[in-house]
């Protein structure tokens, strides 16, 4: 990614351009330096003073979005929250927070993913944020297993499936629904993570009715 600007004014201008990148992609679905510069109230030449290519701007904008998603997940995907609220409530909160991020910046997320094969700066940001998110998820699974609140199994495998489930909310179909089928999604992820003995006990209780 581009080097950090040295002066406060330069950082302010760079940050304004990154914010404008997010706003323009959110509104138009495309990455247009002229529109980004106009939205940031600077010239197109200024845009290219800070970014060699538009992919460099995309990389920083994506890094912000992925960081916000990671922060939301990091705040909620902890064993403390699991013990305080229970798995179902925790999963629902994580899904709701993820949906908020993707409803706001899903277009930028998908644009960045589409540029991964050809944009090294975007790829670097994506890999770094993905590794951070995976580390959070794997740590949650391991600690949840120790607490007896997450099913047995290979922690890394469970973490990967969990990440796939959450990242899947960034698909374009999200924009087509005014209301997400959260109950079904919560049930799917809870079914993935809950201890197997809990599933057996629930089935036994239903059979006794």
C-alpha positions in Angstrom: 0.0 0.0 0.0 1.1 3.6 -0.4 3.5 5.0 2.2 2.0 6.9 5.1 2.1 10.7 4.4 4.6 12.6 6.5 2.7 15.7 7.4 -0.7 16.2 9.1 -2.1 18.1 6.1 -1.0 15.3 3.8 -2.6 12.7 6.0 -5.8 14.7 6.1 -5.9 15.0 2.4 -5.1 11.3 1.9 -7.8 10.3 4.4 -10.3 12.6 2.6 -9.6 10.8 -0.6 -10.0 7.4 1.0 -13.3 8.4 2.4 -14.4 9.8 -1.0 -13.4 6.5 -2.6 -15.7 4.7 -0.2 -18.5 7.2 -0.9 -18.2 7.1 -4.7 -18.0 3.3 -4.9 -21.0 3.0 -2.4 -23.0 5.4 -4.7 -21.9 4.3 -8.2 -20.3 0.9 -7.8 -17.3 2.0 -9.8 -13.9 3.5 -9.0 -13.5 6.8 -10.8 -10.6 9.1 -9.9 -12.3 12.2 -11.3 -15.4 11.6 -9.1 -13.3 10.7 -6.1 -11.3 13.9 -6.4 -14.5 16.0 -6.9 -16.1 14.4 -3.8 -13.0 15.1 -1.8 -12.9 18.7 -3.1 -9.5 18.4 -4.7 -8.2 18.1 -8.2 -7.7 14.9 -10.1 -4.0 15.7 -10.2 -4.0 15.7 -6.4 -5.5 12.3 -6.4 -2.6 11.0 -8.4 -0.2 12.8 -6.1 -1.3 10.4 -3.3 -2.0 7.3 -5.4 0.0 5.9 -8.3 -3.1 4.1 -9.5 -6.8 3.9 -8.5 -6.1 0.4 -7.1 -3.9 2.0 -4.5 -6.9 4.1 -3.3 -9.1 1.0 -3.5 -6.6 -0.9 -1.3 -6.7 1.7 1.5 -10.5 2.0 1.3 -10.8 -1.8 1.5 -8.4 -1.9 4.4 -10.6 0.5 6.3 -13.8 -1.5 5.5 -12.1 -4.8 6.4 -10.7 -3.2 9.6 -14.2 -2.1 10.6 -15.5 -5.6 10.0 -12.7 -7.1 12.0 -13.2 -4.7 14.8 -16.9 -5.6 15.0 -16.2 -9.3 15.0 -13.4 -8.9 17.5 -15.6 -7.1 19.9 -18.4 -9.7 19.7 -16.6 -13.0 18.9 -15.1 -13.6 22.3 -15.6 -16.2 25.0 -16.6 -13.6 27.5 -19.5 -12.6 25.2 -20.3 -16.3 24.7 -20.5 -17.0 28.4 -22.5 -13.8 29.1 -25.1 -14.1 26.3 -25.0 -17.7 25.0 -24.1 -18.9 21.6 -27.3 -18.1 19.8 -27.4 -14.5 21.0 -23.8 -14.0 20.2 -24.0 -15.4 16.7 -27.0 -13.2 16.0 -25.1 -10.1 17.2 -22.1 -11.0 15.0 -24.3 -11.6 11.9 -26.1 -8.3 12.5 -22.8 -6.4 12.8 -21.5 -8.1 9.6 -24.7 -7.2 7.7 -24.3 -3.5 8.7 -20.8 -3.4 7.2 -21.7 -5.2 4.0 -24.9 -3.2 3.4 -22.8 0.0 3.7 -19.7 -1.1 1.8 -20.5 -4.4 0.1 -19.9 -2.9 -3.3 -16.4 -1.8 -2.4 -15.7 -5.2 -0.9 -16.7 -7.0 -4.0 -14.8 -4.6 -6.2 -11.7 -5.2 -4.2 -12.1 -9.0 -4.4 -12.5 -8.7 -8.2 -9.2 -6.8 -8.4 -7.3 -9.3 -6.3 -5.6 -11.1 -9.3 -4.3 -7.9 -10.8 -3.8 -5.4 -7.9 -0.9 -6.3 -5.5 -1.8 -3.6 -3.0 -5.4 -4.8 -2.8 -4.1 -8.4 -2.4 -1.8 -7.4 0.4 -4.5 -5.6 2.3 -6.9 -8.5 1.8 -4.5 -11.2 3.0 -3.5 -9.2 6.0 -7.0 -8.5 7.1 -8.1 -12.1 6.4 -5.3 -13.4 8.5 -6.3 -11.1 11.4 -9.9 -12.2 11.1 -9.0 -15.9 10.9 -6.8 -15.6 14.0 -9.7 -14.0 15.9 -12.1 -16.8 14.8 -9.6 -19.6 15.6 -8.9 -18.2 19.0 -12.6 -17.9 19.7 -13.1 -21.6 18.7 -10.2 -22.9 20.8 -11.3 -21.0 23.9 -14.9 -21.9 23.4 -13.9 -25.6 23.1 -12.0 -25.3 26.4 -15.0 -23.8 28.0 -17.2 -26.6 26.7 -19.4 -24.2 24.7 -18.1 -25.0 21.2 -18.1 -28.4 19.6 -15.0 -30.6 19.4 -13.1 -30.6 16.1 -10.2 -29.1 14.4 -10.3 -25.4 15.5 -8.8 -24.1 12.3 -11.4 -25.9 10.2 -14.3 -24.7 12.2 -12.8 -21.2 12.1 -12.5 -21.3 8.3 -16.1 -22.4 7.9 -17.3 -19.7 10.3 -15.3 -17.1 8.3 -16.8 -18.4 5.0 -20.3 -18.0 6.5 -19.7 -14.4 7.5 -17.8 -13.3 4.4 -20.6 -14.9 2.4 -22.9 -12.0 3.5 -20.9 -9.8 1.2 -22.5 -11.4 -1.9 -24.6 -9.1 -4.2 -27.8 -10.9 -3.2 -27.6 -9.1 0.2 -28.7 -5.9 -1.5 -31.7 -7.6 -3.0 -33.4 -8.3 0.3 -34.9 -5.7 2.6 -34.7 -8.2 5.4 -32.2 -10.9 5.8 -33.3 -14.4 6.9 -31.2 -14.0 10.0 -33.1 -16.7 12.0 -32.1 -19.3 9.4 -28.5 -18.0 9.2 -28.2 -18.0 13.0 -29.5 -21.6 13.2 -27.0 -22.7 10.6 -24.0 -21.2 12.4 -25.2 -22.3 15.8 -25.6 -25.8 14.4 -22.0 -25.6 13.2 -20.6 -24.5 16.5 -22.7 -25.8 19.3 -21.4 -28.9 21.2 -22.8 -32.1 19.7 -24.1 -33.2 23.1 -26.4 -30.1 23.1 -27.8 -31.2 19.8 -28.4 -34.8 21.1 -30.1 -33.5 24.2 -32.4 -31.2 22.3 -33.4 -34.1 20.0 -34.1 -36.3 23.0 -36.2 -33.7 24.7 -38.3 -33.2 21.5 -38.7 -37.0 21.3 -40.1 -37.1 24.8 -42.9 -34.6 24.1 
